[in-house]
Amino acid sequence: MSAIPPRLIRVRFFAVLREQAGTEQIEIQTSARTPTDLYRELQDSHGLTFRAVLLRAAVNERYVPMDTPLQAGDQVVFIPPVAGG
């Protein structure tokens, strides 16, 4: 695999992820290829505790598989599991 140059991605956090990250939104220069890669990067830098396999992702306001390729300028939202009844 060839290296991907860093590009700007906007990330929004909701619910418990917002509490863990300490912010609602960030912009990050990243070489992450997919939402899974991006989330794993953010786990280290923002103290996120959910495993990536438990999350859903939306890119540019559409739910996508966690292995969807990311592009410069994308807005990514990670949705944690929700409990309720």
Secondary structure, 3 states (H helix, E strand, C coil): CCCCCCEEEEEEECHHHHHHHCCCEEEEEECCCCHHHHHHHHHHHHCCCCCHHHCEEEECCEEECCCCCCCCCCEEEEECCCCCC
